[in-house]
Amino acid sequence: MIVHTTPLEGLLILEPKVHKDDRGYFFESYNKQVFEQATSFATNFVQDNQARSVKNVLRGLHYQNNPTAQTKLLRVLEGGIWDVVVDIRKNSKTYGQWYGVELTAENKLQFLVPKGFAHGYSVLTDTAEVFYKCDNLYDKSTEGGVYYADPSLNIDWKVDMNLALVSEKDKAQPLLKDSNSQF
């Protein structure tokens, strides 16, 4: 596995070793020992989530506060997404900065999103199926969010915002400066 760092501390892109031949391909999508050695990040994933969305869907920006904050390991099983995170760690030198990466079924990249980041994505293809592991169970009482179109963030979602399909809940999220982030 190749580990790519990003400008936001702790945020990693993982590139698995893919074995291809005339029959297709094989890769190990997760191995706790290899993951921990490659990333120096020890975690115990306890929940898997999967979402299927159509083109122009925009989900986010979501997070959970402590004590049930989540680290996520994301990948795409079908199609492609533009995956975005915002650093919501108030004492971080990159607080309020965002980073995006294209995850596709073809590139097989995985995105490691630690606690302290708000997360969201937009769908770039006709459909996309996203799979992710979490190291804490979902807890509605600790959930939080940031408005996806917060002008202070100026996120490029890589979709026509006039066509974006956004939930009412995500449209009502607060600006970063008004969020309930406890990081």
Contacts in CASP RR format, 6 or more apart in sequence:
PFRMAT RR
TARGET T0000
AUTHOR 0000-0000-0000
METHOD contacts of the structure
MODEL  1
MIVHTTPLEGLLILEPKVHKDDRGYFFESYNKQVFEQATSFATNFVQDNQ
ARSVKNVLRGLHYQNNPTAQTKLLRVLEGGIWDVVVDIRKNSKTYGQWYG
VELTAENKLQFLVPKGFAHGYSVLTDTAEVFYKCDNLYDKSTEGGVYYAD
PSLNIDWKVDMNLALVSEKDKAQPLLKDSNSQF
1 14 0 8 1.000
1 15 0 8 1.000
1 16 0 8 1.000
1 17 0 8 1.000
1 34 0 8 1.000
1 35 0 8 1.000
1 38 0 8 1.000
2 14 0 8 1.000
2 15 0 8 1.000
2 17 0 8 1.000
3 12 0 8 1.000
3 13 0 8 1.000
3 14 0 8 1.000
3 15 0 8 1.000
3 38 0 8 1.000
3 39 0 8 1.000
4 12 0 8 1.000
4 13 0 8 1.000
4 14 0 8 1.000
4 15 0 8 1.000
5 11 0 8 1.000
5 12 0 8 1.000
6 12 0 8 1.000
6 13 0 8 1.000
6 99 0 8 1.000
6 101 0 8 1.000
7 94 0 8 1.000
7 97 0 8 1.000
7 99 0 8 1.000
8 85 0 8 1.000
8 87 0 8 1.000
8 92 0 8 1.000
8 94 0 8 1.000
8 97 0 8 1.000
8 99 0 8 1.000
8 117 0 8 1.000
9 92 0 8 1.000
9 93 0 8 1.000
9 94 0 8 1.000
10 112 0 8 1.000
10 114 0 8 1.000
11 85 0 8 1.000
11 87 0 8 1.000
11 99 0 8 1.000
11 111 0 8 1.000
11 112 0 8 1.000
11 113 0 8 1.000
11 114 0 8 1.000
11 117 0 8 1.000
12 39 0 8 1.000
12 41 0 8 1.000
12 111 0 8 1.000
12 112 0 8 1.000
13 101 0 8 1.000
13 109 0 8 1.000
13 110 0 8 1.000
13 111 0 8 1.000
13 112 0 8 1.000
14 35 0 8 1.000
14 38 0 8 1.000
14 39 0 8 1.000
14 73 0 8 1.000
14 109 0 8 1.000
14 110 0 8 1.000
14 111 0 8 1.000
14 112 0 8 1.000
15 108 0 8 1.000
15 109 0 8 1.000
15 110 0 8 1.000
16 27 0 8 1.000
16 28 0 8 1.000
16 29 0 8 1.000
16 108 0 8 1.000
16 110 0 8 1.000
17 27 0 8 1.000
17 28 0 8 1.000
18 25 0 8 1.000
18 26 0 8 1.000
18 27 0 8 1.000
18 108 0 8 1.000
19 25 0 8 1.000
19 26 0 8 1.000
19 27 0 8 1.000
27 108 0 8 1.000
28 34 0 8 1.000
29 75 0 8 1.000
29 110 0 8 1.000
30 45 0 8 1.000
30 73 0 8 1.000
30 133 0 8 1.000
35 41 0 8 1.000
35 73 0 8 1.000
36 42 0 8 1.000
36 43 0 8 1.000
39 112 0 8 1.000
41 71 0 8 1.000
41 112 0 8 1.000
41 114 0 8 1.000
43 71 0 8 1.000
43 135 0 8 1.000
44 135 0 8 1.000
45 73 0 8 1.000
45 133 0 8 1.000
45 134 0 8 1.000
45 135 0 8 1.000
46 134 0 8 1.000
46 135 0 8 1.000
46 136 0 8 1.000
46 137 0 8 1.000
47 133 0 8 1.000
47 134 0 8 1.000
47 136 0 8 1.000
47 137 0 8 1.000
47 138 0 8 1.000
48 131 0 8 1.000
48 132 0 8 1.000
48 133 0 8 1.000
48 134 0 8 1.000
49 131 0 8 1.000
49 132 0 8 1.000
49 133 0 8 1.000
49 134 0 8 1.000
50 77 0 8 1.000
50 129 0 8 1.000
50 130 0 8 1.000
50 131 0 8 1.000
50 132 0 8 1.000
51 59 0 8 1.000
51 129 0 8 1.000
51 130 0 8 1.000
52 78 0 8 1.000
52 127 0 8 1.000
52 128 0 8 1.000
52 129 0 8 1.000
52 130 0 8 1.000
53 59 0 8 1.000
53 123 0 8 1.000
53 127 0 8 1.000
53 128 0 8 1.000
53 130 0 8 1.000
54 123 0 8 1.000
54 126 0 8 1.000
54 127 0 8 1.000
54 165 0 8 1.000
55 123 0 8 1.000
55 124 0 8 1.000
55 125 0 8 1.000
55 126 0 8 1.000
55 127 0 8 1.000
55 159 0 8 1.000
56 122 0 8 1.000
56 123 0 8 1.000
56 159 0 8 1.000
56 160 0 8 1.000
56 163 0 8 1.000
56 164 0 8 1.000
56 165 0 8 1.000
57 122 0 8 1.000
57 123 0 8 1.000
57 128 0 8 1.000
57 164 0 8 1.000
57 165 0 8 1.000
57 166 0 8 1.000
58 120 0 8 1.000
58 121 0 8 1.000
58 122 0 8 1.000
58 123 0 8 1.000
58 148 0 8 1.000
58 157 0 8 1.000
58 159 0 8 1.000
58 164 0 8 1.000
58 165 0 8 1.000
58 166 0 8 1.000
58 170 0 8 1.000
59 120 0 8 1.000
59 121 0 8 1.000
59 122 0 8 1.000
59 167 0 8 1.000
59 170 0 8 1.000
60 118 0 8 1.000
60 119 0 8 1.000
60 120 0 8 1.000
60 121 0 8 1.000
60 145 0 8 1.000
60 146 0 8 1.000
60 148 0 8 1.000
60 170 0 8 1.000
60 173 0 8 1.000
61 84 0 8 1.000
61 85 0 8 1.000
61 86 0 8 1.000
61 118 0 8 1.000
61 119 0 8 1.000
61 120 0 8 1.000
61 145 0 8 1.000
61 146 0 8 1.000
61 147 0 8 1.000
61 148 0 8 1.000
61 170 0 8 1.000
61 173 0 8 1.000
62 118 0 8 1.000
62 119 0 8 1.000
62 120 0 8 1.000
62 143 0 8 1.000
62 144 0 8 1.000
62 145 0 8 1.000
63 69 0 8 1.000
63 70 0 8 1.000
63 88 0 8 1.000
63 116 0 8 1.000
63 117 0 8 1.000
63 118 0 8 1.000
63 119 0 8 1.000
63 143 0 8 1.000
63 144 0 8 1.000
63 145 0 8 1.000
63 146 0 8 1.000
63 181 0 8 1.000
64 70 0 8 1.000
64 136 0 8 1.000
64 138 0 8 1.000
64 139 0 8 1.000
64 142 0 8 1.000
64 143 0 8 1.000
64 144 0 8 1.000
65 142 0 8 1.000
65 143 0 8 1.000
65 144 0 8 1.000
65 180 0 8 1.000
65 181 0 8 1.000
65 182 0 8 1.000
65 183 0 8 1.000
66 115 0 8 1.000
66 142 0 8 1.000
66 182 0 8 1.000
67 142 0 8 1.000
68 136 0 8 1.000
68 137 0 8 1.000
68 138 0 8 1.000
68 139 0 8 1.000
68 142 0 8 1.000
69 115 0 8 1.000
69 116 0 8 1.000
69 136 0 8 1.000
69 142 0 8 1.000
69 183 0 8 1.000
70 115 0 8 1.000
70 134 0 8 1.000
70 135 0 8 1.000
70 136 0 8 1.000
70 138 0 8 1.000
71 112 0 8 1.000
71 113 0 8 1.000
71 114 0 8 1.000
71 115 0 8 1.000
71 134 0 8 1.000
71 135 0 8 1.000
71 136 0 8 1.000
72 111 0 8 1.000
72 112 0 8 1.000
72 113 0 8 1.000
72 119 0 8 1.000
72 132 0 8 1.000
72 133 0 8 1.000
72 134 0 8 1.000
72 135 0 8 1.000
73 110 0 8 1.000
73 111 0 8 1.000
73 112 0 8 1.000
73 113 0 8 1.000
73 132 0 8 1.000
73 133 0 8 1.000
74 83 0 8 1.000
74 103 0 8 1.000
74 110 0 8 1.000
74 111 0 8 1.000
74 113 0 8 1.000
74 130 0 8 1.000
74 131 0 8 1.000
74 132 0 8 1.000
75 103 0 8 1.000
75 108 0 8 1.000
75 109 0 8 1.000
75 110 0 8 1.000
75 111 0 8 1.000
75 130 0 8 1.000
75 131 0 8 1.000
75 132 0 8 1.000
76 103 0 8 1.000
76 104 0 8 1.000
76 105 0 8 1.000
76 128 0 8 1.000
76 129 0 8 1.000
76 130 0 8 1.000
76 131 0 8 1.000
77 105 0 8 1.000
77 129 0 8 1.000
77 130 0 8 1.000
77 131 0 8 1.000
78 105 0 8 1.000
78 127 0 8 1.000
78 128 0 8 1.000
78 129 0 8 1.000
79 104 0 8 1.000
79 105 0 8 1.000
79 106 0 8 1.000
79 124 0 8 1.000
79 125 0 8 1.000
79 126 0 8 1.000
79 127 0 8 1.000
79 128 0 8 1.000
79 129 0 8 1.000
80 102 0 8 1.000
80 103 0 8 1.000
80 104 0 8 1.000
80 105 0 8 1.000
80 123 0 8 1.000
80 124 0 8 1.000
80 125 0 8 1.000
80 128 0 8 1.000
81 102 0 8 1.000
81 103 0 8 1.000
81 104 0 8 1.000
81 121 0 8 1.000
81 122 0 8 1.000
81 123 0 8 1.000
81 124 0 8 1.000
81 128 0 8 1.000
81 130 0 8 1.000
82 100 0 8 1.000
82 101 0 8 1.000
82 102 0 8 1.000
82 121 0 8 1.000
82 122 0 8 1.000
82 124 0 8 1.000
82 157 0 8 1.000
82 158 0 8 1.000
82 159 0 8 1.000
83 100 0 8 1.000
83 101 0 8 1.000
83 102 0 8 1.000
83 103 0 8 1.000
83 111 0 8 1.000
83 119 0 8 1.000
83 120 0 8 1.000
83 121 0 8 1.000
84 98 0 8 1.000
84 99 0 8 1.000
84 100 0 8 1.000
84 119 0 8 1.000
84 120 0 8 1.000
84 121 0 8 1.000
84 122 0 8 1.000
84 155 0 8 1.000
84 157 0 8 1.000
85 98 0 8 1.000
85 99 0 8 1.000
85 100 0 8 1.000
85 111 0 8 1.000
85 113 0 8 1.000
85 117 0 8 1.000
85 118 0 8 1.000
85 119 0 8 1.000
85 120 0 8 1.000
86 96 0 8 1.000
86 97 0 8 1.000
86 98 0 8 1.000
86 117 0 8 1.000
86 118 0 8 1.000
86 146 0 8 1.000
86 153 0 8 1.000
86 155 0 8 1.000
86 176 0 8 1.000
87 94 0 8 1.000
87 95 0 8 1.000
87 96 0 8 1.000
87 97 0 8 1.000
87 98 0 8 1.000
87 116 0 8 1.000
87 117 0 8 1.000
88 95 0 8 1.000
88 96 0 8 1.000
88 116 0 8 1.000
88 117 0 8 1.000
88 118 0 8 1.000
88 146 0 8 1.000
88 176 0 8 1.000
88 179 0 8 1.000
88 181 0 8 1.000
88 183 0 8 1.000
89 95 0 8 1.000
89 116 0 8 1.000
89 117 0 8 1.000
89 183 0 8 1.000
90 181 0 8 1.000
90 183 0 8 1.000
96 152 0 8 1.000
96 153 0 8 1.000
96 176 0 8 1.000
98 153 0 8 1.000
98 155 0 8 1.000
101 109 0 8 1.000
101 111 0 8 1.000
102 109 0 8 1.000
102 124 0 8 1.000
102 158 0 8 1.000
103 109 0 8 1.000
103 110 0 8 1.000
103 111 0 8 1.000
103 121 0 8 1.000
103 130 0 8 1.000
104 125 0 8 1.000
105 129 0 8 1.000
113 119 0 8 1.000
115 183 0 8 1.000
116 181 0 8 1.000
116 183 0 8 1.000
118 144 0 8 1.000
118 145 0 8 1.000
118 146 0 8 1.000
118 176 0 8 1.000
118 179 0 8 1.000
118 181 0 8 1.000
120 148 0 8 1.000
121 130 0 8 1.000
122 157 0 8 1.000
122 158 0 8 1.000
122 159 0 8 1.000
122 164 0 8 1.000
123 159 0 8 1.000
124 158 0 8 1.000
124 159 0 8 1.000
144 173 0 8 1.000
144 179 0 8 1.000
144 180 0 8 1.000
144 181 0 8 1.000
145 173 0 8 1.000
145 174 0 8 1.000
145 179 0 8 1.000
145 180 0 8 1.000
145 181 0 8 1.000
146 153 0 8 1.000
146 173 0 8 1.000
146 174 0 8 1.000
146 175 0 8 1.000
146 176 0 8 1.000
146 179 0 8 1.000
146 181 0 8 1.000
147 170 0 8 1.000
147 171 0 8 1.000
147 173 0 8 1.000
147 174 0 8 1.000
147 175 0 8 1.000
147 176 0 8 1.000
148 155 0 8 1.000
148 157 0 8 1.000
148 166 0 8 1.000
148 170 0 8 1.000
148 173 0 8 1.000
149 155 0 8 1.000
149 161 0 8 1.000
150 175 0 8 1.000
150 176 0 8 1.000
152 175 0 8 1.000
152 176 0 8 1.000
152 177 0 8 1.000
153 176 0 8 1.000
157 164 0 8 1.000
173 179 0 8 1.000
174 180 0 8 1.000
END
